[in-house]
Amino acid sequence: MEKEIISDVTEVLKDFFDKQDLDEIKTDSYGNVLGIMNGNRPDPCLVFDGPIDTVPVSDVNEWSKKPFGAEMKEPVFTTKKHQILRAV
């Protein structure tokens, strides 16, 4: 059942990206969808990434962080061109 739901979400994302007139749309074997819009400047790019699957929350008290809260952490990786951030 979970694979069917992920497949449905993959199709919704592909349809959405297609309507945005992106230059390229890729899907990997896990169902992740990547929409690419090529720029014409050498400036840094902005990438949004997020899971399309979920983990059920049984007992909230067993979690070390709020399961539906998000806290920005210090950059995990930084270069002149890249800064990888994570939310937990």
Secondary structure, DSSP 4 states (H G I P E B T S, - for coil): -HHHHHHHHHHHHHHHHHHTT-SEEEE-TT--EEEE---SS-S--------S-------GGG-SS-TT---B-S-SEE-SS-EE--B-
